[in-house]
Amino acid sequence: MVKIRQGMMKDCTDLLEVYQGTRWFYRIREGGYTTVEHVKDEHRGAAFERWGWLVAEEKGRVIGEIVFRIEKNPISGKIGIIRNLDVDVRNQKTTVGTQLTQAAEKVMKSKNVARVIATTPPASYNYWMKVKYFARGSIAKLKSPLGKIPTRKTTKIKTNQLKDLRKLPASLKFSHIAYPGAFAELAADIIDGRFVGKIFEFQQDDKLIGIGAITKKDSKSAVFVADITKRGIGSSDIVISRTALSASSWKVKSVETMIPKDQLEVYSTLSKWSSELSTDIPVTRLI
Ligand SMILES: CC(C)(COP(=O)(O)OP(=O)(O)OC[C@H]1O[C@@H](n2cnc3c(N)ncnc32)[C@H](O)[C@@H]1OP(=O)(O)O)[C@@H](O)C(=O)NCCC(=O)NCCS
């Protein structure tokens, strides 16, 4: 009998074994998973919600987990984001994945989520089809030389760099034109100290119109995510430009971002980007 229950820090010992089987081929975390501490690290921090952690237990051993959170979207309301789903390779294809997914959906539904989103590698795409998720859109990786990003000067919009961050401010728990989850993940990496970076809020007439997060990836490039509120529609070029150009202080040569491909036009109005499609597939389901 498989029992689905909330995850606990002590489950990380079993989860290390699970991850070693499921995550050897793609790098969620730099350097892979070699110690329980690596697994624990992933279950704390600014973007982690304790209620969004379920595990599957069989005969006293944890054999799978699902991690999820909620974001607000100004158009479609609350959306659920499945951050990861892993089932021990020795227990796969025995309905554990389905049980975890359905249990997570139940929790999200009780929190008034209407749409759930997951991002899957091609190898697991068929699983998501079986649990009634459908592919929607694709993810584009954009890159531009920093020197080619035009500045957008206006005194109407104020840039406020957030300092002394301890947890993810409510203003950062949404996605609109950014890929769901992308902003919070990057901001959490900065808040939790995994990467050096900066987080910005952009305001017009004291109202939030956009947010930006940027990290120095290496000596040559920076990675950023920008997003706008409903009020910021029409100012996205300013938010993107100011976020990207804040990398100038690091003397990097280029900036990169991952976006939903259907937002490409928003980026193209600012600058010419080189674009490449990600092999990961966004899948979604109405619950
Ligand atoms: C994807 C994953 C979570 C599926 O878990 P699981 O416990 O094997 O899934 P289930 O047993 O509930 O499978 C449900 C259905 O999907 C099918 N299925 C599961 N994985 C599949 C795969 N990789 N390819 C094709 N079909 C698959 C099962 O055969 C079953 O079909 P059926 O109803 O016709 O019998 C598991 O393979 C895994 O941990 N993969 C590695 C990590 C990963 O890629 N996670 C998803 C990204 S978030």
The ligand as an SDF file (V2000), in Angstrom:
LIG
                    3D

 48 50  0  0  0  0  0  0  0  0999 V2000
    7.2960   10.7040  -14.9900 C   0  0  0  0  0  0  0  0  0  0  0  0
    7.1670    9.8720  -13.7200 C   0  0  0  0  0  0  0  0  0  0  0  0
    6.9470   10.7940  -12.5510 C   0  0  0  0  0  0  0  0  0  0  0  0
    5.9810    8.9210  -13.8880 C   0  0  0  0  0  0  0  0  0  0  0  0
    5.7520    8.2250  -12.6690 O   0  0  0  0  0  0  0  0  0  0  0  0
    5.0880    6.7750  -12.6130 P   0  0  0  0  0  0  0  0  0  0  0  0
    4.8630    6.4560  -11.1840 O   0  0  0  0  0  0  0  0  0  0  0  0
    5.8690    5.8220  -13.4020 O   0  0  0  0  0  0  0  0  0  0  0  0
    3.6850    7.0270  -13.3410 O   0  0  0  0  0  0  0  0  0  0  0  0
    2.3730    6.0950  -13.3180 P   0  0  0  0  0  0  0  0  0  0  0  0
    2.7440    4.7060  -12.9500 O   0  0  0  0  0  0  0  0  0  0  0  0
    1.3280    6.7640  -12.4880 O   0  0  0  0  0  0  0  0  0  0  0  0
    1.9730    6.1500  -14.8530 O   0  0  0  0  0  0  0  0  0  0  0  0
    0.7290    6.5900  -15.3950 C   0  0  0  0  0  0  0  0  0  0  0  0
    0.6790    6.2060  -16.8680 C   0  0  0  0  0  0  0  0  0  0  0  0
    1.7450    6.8510  -17.5780 O   0  0  0  0  0  0  0  0  0  0  0  0
    2.5790    5.8990  -18.2200 C   0  0  0  0  0  0  0  0  0  0  0  0
    3.9510    6.3670  -18.1610 N   0  0  0  0  0  0  0  0  0  0  0  0
    4.6570    6.6930  -17.0470 C   0  0  0  0  0  0  0  0  0  0  0  0
    5.8840    7.1150  -17.3870 N   0  0  0  0  0  0  0  0  0  0  0  0
    5.9700    7.0410  -18.7280 C   0  0  0  0  0  0  0  0  0  0  0  0
    6.9930    7.3230  -19.6730 C   0  0  0  0  0  0  0  0  0  0  0  0
    8.1760    7.8000  -19.2900 N   0  0  0  0  0  0  0  0  0  0  0  0
    6.7290    7.1240  -20.9940 N   0  0  0  0  0  0  0  0  0  0  0  0
    5.5170    6.6350  -21.3800 C   0  0  0  0  0  0  0  0  0  0  0  0
    4.5030    6.3560  -20.5380 N   0  0  0  0  0  0  0  0  0  0  0  0
    4.7320    6.5560  -19.2250 C   0  0  0  0  0  0  0  0  0  0  0  0
    2.3730    4.6120  -17.4390 C   0  0  0  0  0  0  0  0  0  0  0  0
    2.6750    3.4830  -18.2030 O   0  0  0  0  0  0  0  0  0  0  0  0
    0.8890    4.7050  -17.0870 C   0  0  0  0  0  0  0  0  0  0  0  0
    0.1410    4.3460  -18.2350 O   0  0  0  0  0  0  0  0  0  0  0  0
   -1.1620    3.3800  -18.1190 P   0  0  0  0  0  0  0  0  0  0  0  0
   -2.1460    4.1600  -17.3120 O   0  0  0  0  0  0  0  0  0  0  0  0
   -1.5660    3.1490  -19.5260 O   0  0  0  0  0  0  0  0  0  0  0  0
   -0.6770    2.1560  -17.4040 O   0  0  0  0  0  0  0  0  0  0  0  0
    8.4350    9.0180  -13.4780 C   0  0  0  0  0  0  0  0  0  0  0  0
    8.7260    8.2940  -14.6470 O   0  0  0  0  0  0  0  0  0  0  0  0
    9.6720    9.8530  -13.1030 C   0  0  0  0  0  0  0  0  0  0  0  0
    9.9520   10.0400  -11.9390 O   0  0  0  0  0  0  0  0  0  0  0  0
   10.4660   10.2770  -14.0980 N   0  0  0  0  0  0  0  0  0  0  0  0
   11.7200   11.0270  -13.8950 C   0  0  0  0  0  0  0  0  0  0  0  0
   11.4850   12.4380  -13.4230 C   0  0  0  0  0  0  0  0  0  0  0  0
   10.6150   13.2420  -14.3650 C   0  0  0  0  0  0  0  0  0  0  0  0
   10.8560   13.3140  -15.5590 O   0  0  0  0  0  0  0  0  0  0  0  0
    9.5920   13.9000  -13.8220 N   0  0  0  0  0  0  0  0  0  0  0  0
    8.6080   14.6510  -14.5780 C   0  0  0  0  0  0  0  0  0  0  0  0
    9.0700   16.0580  -14.8000 C   0  0  0  0  0  0  0  0  0  0  0  0
    8.3390   17.2060  -13.6760 S   0  0  0  0  0  0  0  0  0  0  0  0
  1  2  1  0
  2  3  1  0
  2  4  1  0
  2 36  1  0
  4  5  1  0
  5  6  1  0
  6  7  2  0
  6  8  1  0
  6  9  1  0
  9 10  1  0
 10 11  2  0
 10 12  1  0
 10 13  1  0
 13 14  1  0
 14 15  1  0
 15 16  1  0
 15 30  1  0
 16 17  1  0
 17 18  1  0
 17 28  1  0
 18 19  1  0
 18 27  1  0
 19 20  2  0
 20 21  1  0
 21 22  1  0
 21 27  2  0
 22 23  1  0
 22 24  2  0
 24 25  1  0
 25 26  2  0
 26 27  1  0
 28 29  1  0
 28 30  1  0
 30 31  1  0
 31 32  1  0
 32 33  2  0
 32 34  1  0
 32 35  1  0
 36 37  1  0
 36 38  1  0
 38 39  2  0
 38 40  1  0
 40 41  1  0
 41 42  1  0
 42 43  1  0
 43 44  2  0
 43 45  1  0
 45 46  1  0
 46 47  1  0
 47 48  1  0
M  END
$$$$
